[in-house]
Amino acid sequence: MEKVLIAVDDTKGSKSVLGVFRNLVRPPREVLLLHVQRLEGRSLMIDMLSESELETLRESLEGTEHKEKLDRHADKILNYYRKEFENSGLVSVRTIKRAGIPSDEILRVAEEEQVDLIVVGGNGKKGLSRLITGCVSKHVERNASVPVIVEKPEPKKGAREIKGDVAPQLSKA
């Protein structure tokens, strides 16, 4: 395996991808850490914009206080994961920052960089919340041209979980 794309954000699901990566049989030559900034929070409207409308939005936000805040947040997330991977002995880690619709940007970077594997964290959304806001990991999984690993966050206290050696806890980081 040459390149692995790992999409990260500030959720527990993203932190759980560290465990998946540490358990790969053979580390890849290069890891690409990608963070996608959602330009308008959690609005559903952004998902309905065309690519040209998204580009206009990106351009209008350049140099604004809001965009600078998004950039600082993205840098903080990417630096955290870069340090985690470098501390685990991985030498080649590259960070990529994009703005737009997360699932579309993850798929676009995967194609541009010709990655061999995509790793994303699941957020555990269910029911109405998932129906309304969608699910990035499911969209990526369905539309990627390469294998996708979706790592779920640790189960909440009291949730059913398998114990013992049959299913080791990969998400402890």
C-alpha positions as CSV (number, residue, x, y, z in Angstrom):
1,M,0.0,0.0,0.0
2,E,1.5,3.3,-1.1
3,K,-0.9,6.1,0.0
4,V,-3.6,6.3,2.6
5,L,-6.0,9.2,2.9
6,I,-7.3,9.8,6.4
7,A,-10.1,12.4,6.8
8,V,-10.0,14.0,10.2
9,D,-12.1,16.4,12.2
10,D,-12.7,17.2,15.9
11,T,-15.0,14.2,16.6
12,K,-14.5,11.0,18.6
13,G,-15.0,9.0,15.4
14,S,-11.9,10.7,14.0
15,K,-9.8,10.0,17.0
16,S,-10.7,6.3,16.7
17,V,-9.0,6.1,13.3
18,L,-5.7,6.3,15.1
19,G,-6.3,2.8,16.5
20,V,-7.2,1.5,13.0
21,F,-4.0,2.9,11.5
22,R,-1.8,1.5,14.3
23,N,-3.2,-2.0,13.6
24,L,-2.4,-2.0,9.9
25,V,-0.1,-4.9,9.0
26,R,2.2,-2.8,6.9
27,P,2.4,1.0,7.1
28,P,1.9,2.9,3.9
29,R,4.7,4.9,2.2
30,E,2.7,8.1,2.8
31,V,-0.3,9.3,4.9
32,L,-2.4,12.2,3.7
33,L,-4.3,13.9,6.5
34,L,-7.3,15.8,5.1
35,H,-9.5,18.2,7.0
36,V,-12.5,19.7,5.1
37,Q,-13.9,23.0,6.4
38,R,-17.7,23.3,6.2
39,L,-18.1,26.9,5.1
40,E,-21.5,27.6,6.6
41,G,-21.7,25.4,9.7
42,R,-24.1,22.5,9.6
43,S,-26.5,24.1,7.1
44,L,-28.2,21.9,4.6
45,M,-28.2,24.7,2.0
46,I,-24.5,24.2,1.3
47,D,-25.1,20.7,0.1
48,M,-27.4,22.1,-2.6
49,L,-24.9,24.6,-4.1
50,S,-23.4,23.9,-7.5
51,E,-19.6,23.7,-7.8
52,S,-19.5,27.3,-9.2
53,E,-21.6,28.6,-6.4
54,L,-19.3,26.9,-3.9
55,E,-16.3,28.5,-5.5
56,T,-18.0,31.9,-5.3
57,L,-18.6,31.3,-1.6
58,R,-15.0,30.2,-1.0
59,E,-13.7,33.3,-2.8
60,S,-16.1,35.6,-0.8
61,L,-14.9,34.2,2.5
62,E,-11.1,34.6,1.7
63,G,-9.5,37.1,4.1
64,T,-12.5,37.3,6.4
65,E,-12.4,36.8,10.2
66,H,-14.7,33.7,9.8
67,K,-12.3,32.1,7.3
68,E,-9.3,32.8,9.5
69,K,-11.1,31.2,12.4
70,L,-11.9,28.1,10.3
71,D,-8.2,28.0,9.2
72,R,-6.9,28.1,12.8
73,H,-9.3,25.3,13.8
74,A,-8.2,23.2,10.8
75,D,-4.6,23.8,11.6
76,K,-5.1,22.7,15.2
77,I,-6.8,19.5,14.1
78,L,-4.2,18.6,11.4
79,N,-1.3,19.4,13.7
80,Y,-2.8,17.1,16.4
81,Y,-3.1,14.2,14.0
82,R,0.3,14.8,12.4
83,K,2.0,14.6,15.8
84,E,0.1,11.4,16.7
85,F,1.2,9.7,13.4
86,E,4.8,11.0,13.6
87,N,5.1,9.9,17.3
88,S,4.1,6.4,16.1
89,G,7.1,6.3,13.9
90,L,5.6,7.3,10.5
91,V,7.9,9.6,8.6
92,S,5.9,10.8,5.6
93,V,2.7,12.6,6.7
94,R,1.3,15.4,4.5
95,T,-1.6,17.6,5.5
96,I,-4.3,18.9,3.2
97,K,-6.9,21.5,4.0
98,R,-10.0,22.0,1.8
99,A,-13.2,23.9,2.1
100,G,-16.6,22.7,0.9
101,I,-18.8,19.6,1.2
102,P,-16.8,17.0,3.2
103,S,-17.8,13.9,1.4
104,D,-17.2,15.5,-2.1
105,E,-13.8,16.9,-1.0
106,I,-12.7,13.6,0.4
107,L,-13.5,11.8,-2.8
108,R,-11.9,14.5,-4.9
109,V,-8.6,14.4,-2.9
110,A,-8.6,10.6,-3.1
111,E,-8.9,10.8,-6.9
112,E,-6.3,13.6,-7.3
113,E,-3.8,11.9,-5.0
114,Q,-4.5,8.4,-6.3
115,V,-4.7,6.9,-2.9
116,D,-5.0,3.1,-2.2
117,L,-7.2,3.4,0.9
118,I,-9.5,5.9,2.6
119,V,-10.0,5.9,6.4
120,V,-12.8,8.0,8.0
121,G,-14.3,8.1,11.4
122,G,-18.0,7.5,11.8
123,N,-20.0,9.8,14.0
124,G,-22.6,7.4,15.2
125,K,-25.6,9.4,13.9
126,K,-28.8,7.5,13.7
127,G,-32.4,8.1,12.8
128,L,-33.7,11.6,12.1
129,S,-30.4,13.3,12.7
130,R,-28.7,11.1,10.0
131,L,-31.7,11.6,7.6
132,I,-31.6,15.4,7.9
133,T,-27.8,16.0,8.0
134,G,-26.6,13.0,6.0
135,C,-23.6,10.8,6.7
136,V,-20.2,11.7,5.2
137,S,-18.7,8.2,5.8
138,K,-21.6,6.4,4.1
139,H,-21.4,8.7,1.1
140,V,-17.7,8.2,0.8
141,E,-18.0,4.5,1.3
142,R,-20.6,4.2,-1.5
143,N,-18.9,6.4,-4.0
144,A,-15.1,5.8,-3.5
145,S,-13.2,3.9,-6.2
146,V,-10.8,2.5,-3.5
147,P,-11.5,0.5,-0.3
148,V,-12.8,2.6,2.6
149,I,-12.5,1.8,6.3
150,V,-15.1,3.5,8.6
151,E,-14.1,3.4,12.2
152,K,-16.9,4.0,14.7
153,P,-16.4,6.0,17.9
154,E,-16.2,4.1,21.2
155,P,-19.6,3.0,22.4
156,K,-21.3,5.1,25.1
157,K,-21.3,3.8,28.7
158,G,-24.0,1.1,29.1
159,A,-24.1,0.3,25.3
160,R,-23.8,-3.3,24.3
161,E,-20.2,-4.2,23.3
162,I,-18.3,-7.4,22.6
163,K,-15.7,-8.2,25.2
164,G,-12.6,-10.3,25.0
165,D,-10.1,-11.1,22.4
166,V,-12.6,-11.7,19.6
167,A,-13.1,-7.9,19.0
168,P,-10.2,-5.9,20.5
169,Q,-10.9,-2.3,21.2
170,L,-9.2,-0.6,18.3
171,S,-10.5,2.8,19.1
172,K,-8.6,3.4,22.3
173,A,-6.2,6.2,21.5
